[in-house]
Amino acid sequence: MNGQFDLSAMLSAPAQTAVQQIPCEQLKPYHNHKFELYTGERLDDMVASIKENGVLSPIIVQPDGEGYEILIGHNRWNASKIAGLPSVPAIIKTGLSEDEAEMYVIESNVMQRGFDNLRISEQAAAVALRHSEMFSQGKRNDILKELALMENPESATSDPVGMKSATDVNDNIGEHYGLGRSTVVRLIRINKLIDELKALVDSGELSIRAGVELSFLSEDAQTVVAECAENSKIDMKKAKMLRASADDEGYIEHHTIESIICGEDNEPTPKPKSVKISNDTYTKYFSEGVKAKEITETIEKALAFYFENMEEN
């Protein structure tokens, strides 16, 4: 991504080919950015490269209020700030729909990192995007060709087939990412989780299958589940119970969620045992006119006395 290339060949709209230096402080991450920024050695290498060579590949942004929202280049922007650069080169895209902007963000990350290197939630976002029919075939192919050219400047006239994330829109999602059909379905469901539950899936604290069950709950119910999960692990059994307890809209009463997640092994509370005293025993110690309350108190005192003496012996 750091190689230089002919931007005029890359972009078809003349008004969007000019590279501008934009102050770092005027830039902010894409509002629905789902991808983890580089850390550790990978970030250190990028910072060192930028300090020595500058940012060779412009980032892509779109206007947002008085500043700009980053579509491609979150890591270059972050590394540039760490390197102390006051601004970064950028290409400004205007007139993008929400769906088109989303595609720039997700597809570029898949290209740069490779699908297998993404977190589960990131894979889910990519699969869900490709599964949706929000883009026309022509627009999708135009964007994929542009991203492919950014990855490989020499391919200006070629189709993006063969690139990490570029394929014909009619291709099967599973074939495209090397996934089985059931995995594709699960990832699409995982993408319906709220961010807090996605984080649990990424960390391994919540299994993918359990996450799929929870994805059928409403956002409000998922929020309560995430809060309860801070203190109690949610296994497959609890996840299935939560889904089964939800109505058609995925809603569950808060107290029901708390009971399922925090209950003792989710087993019903044992019913109190009732002990009967035979008539022979009763008449041996209590006369007929003694009230029930007095009998109970006497028995409690007798039991306490008995067990205290048992401990001493």
C-alpha positions in Angstrom: 0.0 0.0 0.0 3.0 2.3 0.2 3.9 2.2 -3.4 3.4 5.2 -5.6 0.9 4.9 -8.5 -1.0 6.9 -11.1 -4.0 8.3 -9.3 -5.5 9.7 -12.5 -5.8 6.1 -13.8 -7.2 4.9 -10.6 -10.2 7.3 -10.3 -12.6 8.0 -13.0 -14.1 11.2 -11.6 -11.7 14.1 -12.3 -13.1 16.1 -9.3 -12.0 13.3 -6.9 -8.4 12.7 -8.1 -6.6 15.6 -6.6 -4.4 14.7 -3.6 -4.7 17.2 -0.7 -2.8 17.6 2.5 -5.4 17.4 5.3 -4.5 18.2 8.9 -4.6 15.1 11.1 -6.8 16.9 13.6 -9.5 17.4 10.9 -9.8 13.6 10.3 -11.7 11.1 12.3 -12.4 7.4 11.9 -15.4 6.1 9.9 -18.4 6.2 12.1 -19.0 2.4 11.7 -15.4 1.3 11.6 -15.4 -2.4 12.6 -11.6 -3.1 12.3 -8.9 -3.2 14.9 -6.0 -0.8 14.3 -2.5 -2.1 14.1 -0.6 -2.5 17.3 2.8 -3.7 18.4 5.5 -4.4 15.9 3.3 -3.8 12.9 2.4 -0.4 14.1 6.0 0.4 15.0 7.2 -0.6 11.5 4.6 1.7 9.9 5.5 4.6 12.2 9.2 4.1 11.3 8.4 3.9 7.6 6.4 7.1 7.7 9.1 9.0 9.6 11.6 8.0 7.0 9.5 8.2 3.8 6.3 10.0 4.6 2.9 8.7 3.6 3.3 7.4 0.0 -0.2 6.3 -0.6 -3.0 8.8 0.0 -5.8 7.9 2.3 -9.4 8.2 1.1 -11.9 10.3 3.0 -15.3 11.8 2.7 -16.6 15.2 4.0 -18.2 15.1 7.4 -19.3 18.4 8.9 -16.3 20.7 9.2 -13.8 17.8 8.9 -13.4 14.5 7.1 -14.3 10.9 7.8 -11.7 8.3 6.9 -12.8 5.5 4.6 -9.4 3.9 3.8 -6.2 4.6 5.7 -7.1 4.5 9.4 -3.7 2.9 10.2 -1.8 5.4 8.1 -3.6 8.2 9.8 -2.9 6.8 13.3 0.7 6.1 12.5 1.2 9.6 11.1 -0.1 11.1 14.3 2.3 9.0 16.3 5.1 9.9 13.9 4.3 13.6 14.5 3.1 14.5 11.0 0.8 17.5 11.0 -1.1 16.3 8.0 -1.6 13.4 5.6 -2.2 13.2 1.8 -5.8 12.4 1.1 -8.3 11.9 -1.8 -11.7 13.3 -1.0 -14.7 11.3 -2.1 -18.0 13.2 -2.4 -21.5 12.0 -3.1 -21.1 8.5 -1.7 -24.1 6.7 -0.4 -23.9 5.0 3.0 -23.7 1.6 1.4 -20.8 2.7 -1.0 -18.8 4.2 1.9 -19.3 1.0 3.9 -18.0 -1.0 1.0 -14.8 1.1 0.7 -14.1 0.5 4.4 -14.7 -3.2 4.6 -13.4 -4.4 1.3 -10.1 -2.4 1.7 -9.5 -4.0 5.1 -10.1 -7.5 3.7 -7.7 -6.8 0.9 -5.0 -5.4 3.1 -5.1 -8.0 5.9 -6.5 -11.2 4.3 -9.8 -12.7 5.4 -8.2 -15.3 7.7 -6.3 -12.6 9.6 -9.5 -10.8 10.6 -11.2 -11.1 14.0 -14.5 -13.1 14.0 -16.5 -9.8 14.2 -14.5 -8.4 11.2 -15.1 -11.6 9.2 -18.8 -11.3 10.0 -18.9 -7.7 8.8 -17.3 -8.7 5.5 -19.5 -11.7 4.9 -22.7 -9.7 5.8 -21.7 -7.0 3.4 -21.2 -9.4 0.5 -24.4 -11.2 1.4 -26.5 -8.1 1.2 -27.8 -6.8 -2.0 -27.3 -3.1 -1.2 -25.0 -2.5 -4.2 -25.7 -2.8 -7.9 -23.3 -5.1 -9.7 -21.8 -2.2 -11.7 -21.1 0.0 -8.7 -19.7 -3.0 -6.7 -17.3 -3.9 -9.6 -16.2 -0.3 -10.0 -15.2 0.0 -6.4 -13.5 -3.4 -6.3 -11.5 -2.4 -9.4 -10.4 0.8 -7.8 -9.4 -1.0 -4.6 -7.5 -3.6 -6.6 -5.6 -0.9 -8.5 -4.6 0.7 -5.2 -3.2 -2.7 -4.1 -1.5 -3.3 -7.5 -0.9 -0.1 -9.6 0.2 -2.1 -12.6 -3.3 -3.7 -13.0 -5.0 -0.5 -14.2 -6.7 -2.2 -17.1 -7.4 -5.6 -15.5 -10.3 -6.9 -13.6 -9.9 -7.4 -9.9 -10.4 -11.2 -10.1 -7.7 -13.0 -8.2 -7.2 -10.3 -5.6 -7.7 -11.2 -2.0 -11.2 -9.8 -1.8 -12.2 -9.1 -5.4 -14.6 -11.4 -7.2 -17.6 -11.4 -9.4 -20.8 -10.6 -7.4 -22.4 -13.8 -8.6 -19.8 -16.0 -6.9 -20.8 -18.0 -3.9 -19.8 -16.3 -0.6 -18.4 -19.5 0.8 -16.3 -20.2 -2.3 -15.0 -16.6 -2.2 -13.8 -16.7 1.4 -13.1 -20.5 1.6 -15.9 -21.1 4.0 -18.6 -23.7 4.4 -22.2 -22.7 4.0 -23.0 -23.2 7.7 -20.0 -20.9 8.6 -21.3 -18.2 6.3 -24.8 -18.4 7.9 -23.2 -18.2 11.4 -21.1 -15.2 10.6 -24.1 -13.3 9.1 -25.9 -13.9 12.5 -22.8 -12.8 14.5 -22.9 -9.5 12.6 -26.3 -8.9 14.2 -24.9 -8.9 17.7 -24.2 -5.6 19.5 -20.6 -4.5 19.8 -20.2 -5.7 23.4 -21.2 -9.2 22.5 -19.1 -9.2 19.4 -16.1 -8.4 21.6 -16.9 -11.4 23.7 -16.9 -13.6 20.6 -13.6 -12.1 19.5 -12.0 -12.8 22.8 -13.4 -16.4 23.0 -15.4 -15.7 26.1 -18.6 -16.4 24.1 -18.6 -19.2 21.5 -19.7 -18.5 18.0 -22.7 -20.9 18.3 -23.8 -19.3 21.6 -23.4 -15.9 19.8 -25.7 -17.1 17.0 -28.4 -17.9 19.6 -28.1 -14.5 21.2 -28.3 -12.8 17.8 -32.0 -13.5 17.7 -32.6 -11.3 20.7 -33.6 -7.6 20.4 -30.9 -5.0 20.9 -32.3 -4.1 24.2 -32.2 -7.7 25.4 -28.7 -8.1 24.1 -27.6 -5.0 26.1 -28.9 -6.6 29.3 -27.2 -9.9 28.4 -23.9 -8.1 27.9 -24.2 -6.4 31.3 -24.9 -9.7 33.0 -22.0 -11.4 31.1 -19.6 -9.2 33.0 -20.1 -11.4 36.0 -21.4 -14.7 34.6 -20.2 -16.8 31.7 -22.8 -17.4 29.0 -22.6 -21.0 27.7 -24.6 -22.7 24.9 -27.2 -23.9 27.4 -27.9 -20.4 28.7 -27.9 -18.9 25.2 -30.5 -21.4 24.0 -32.6 -20.7 27.1 -32.5 -17.0 26.4 -33.5 -17.4 22.8 -36.3 -19.8 23.7 -37.6 -17.2 26.3 -37.8 -14.4 23.8 -40.9 -13.4 21.9 -41.1 -13.1 18.1 -39.4 -9.7 18.3 -36.6 -11.0 20.4 -37.7 -9.2 23.6 -37.3 -10.7 27.0 -38.1 -9.3 30.4 -35.0 -8.1 32.2 -35.6 -10.2 35.3 -35.9 -13.3 33.1 -32.5 -12.6 31.5 -30.9 -12.1 34.9 -32.5 -15.3 36.2 -31.3 -17.4 33.3 -27.7 -16.0 33.3 -27.1 -15.7 37.0 -29.2 -18.6 38.3 -27.5 -21.5 40.0 -26.9 -23.9 37.1 -30.3 -22.7 35.9 -31.9 -25.5 37.9 -35.3 -24.8 39.6 -35.1 -24.0 43.2 -35.8 -27.1 45.3 -39.2 -27.0 47.0 -39.1 -26.8 50.8 -39.3 -30.1 52.5 -42.2 -30.7 55.0 -41.5 -33.1 57.9 -44.4 -34.8 59.6 -44.4 -35.9 63.2 -46.4 -39.0 64.0 -49.3 -38.8 66.4 -47.5 -41.1 68.9 -44.5 -38.8 69.0 -46.7 -35.6 69.2 -48.8 -36.8 72.1 -45.7 -37.9 74.0 -44.4 -34.3 74.3 -47.3 -32.0 73.6 -50.7 -31.8 75.1 -53.8 -31.3 73.0 -54.2 -27.6 73.7 -50.7 -26.4 72.7 -50.7 -24.0 69.7 -48.8 -24.8 66.5 -46.6 -21.7 67.0 -45.5 -22.9 70.4 -44.8 -26.4 69.1 -42.6 -25.0 66.3 -40.6 -22.8 68.6 -40.1 -25.7 71.0 -38.9 -28.0 68.2 -36.5 -25.3 66.9 -35.0 -24.9 70.4 -34.7 -28.6 70.9 -32.9 -29.1 67.5 -30.5 -26.2 68.3 -29.7 -27.7 71.7 -29.2 -31.1 70.2 -26.8 -30.0 67.4 -24.8 -27.7 69.8 -24.1 -30.7 72.0 -23.3 -32.9 69.1 -20.5 -30.4 68.0 -19.1 -30.3 71.6 -18.9 -34.1 71.7 
